[in-house]
Amino acid sequence: MNRKTTREECDRPNIGADSASNDECAIFIDDSNIFIEGQKYYASAQCLKLRVPQDPRCRIDIGKLVELALRERILLHGVLYGSEPPALDTVWKKIREKGIYVKVSTRNYK
């Protein structure tokens, strides 16, 4: 069973050798970088790199990424960092349901 992480724990993670075992895992996800680099990789894999640097059709299943990272271990601490989601966002709601704290930053349009 996944333990939910509180906001205070996210600001000051307390993960040490005495509290963690081989069956526990901490995950930190930079959503923006994964999304952008995934689009770049997808464009190059589809041989679109010469025409477009990124392919917006690329979709990354963050839930599946978390499952792969955990490899059946217990989620001890999880944080997803990203910018403001759309108003009708359901993806980050599902991420929160998995026990991962979502830390939202204001989007930088520079």
Secondary structure, 3 states (H helix, E strand, C coil): CCCCCCHHHHHCCCCCCCCCCCCEEEEEEEHHHHHHHHHHHHHHHCCCCCCCCCCCCCCCCHHHHHHHHHCCCEEEEEEEEEECCCCCCCHHHHHHHCCCEEEEECCCCC
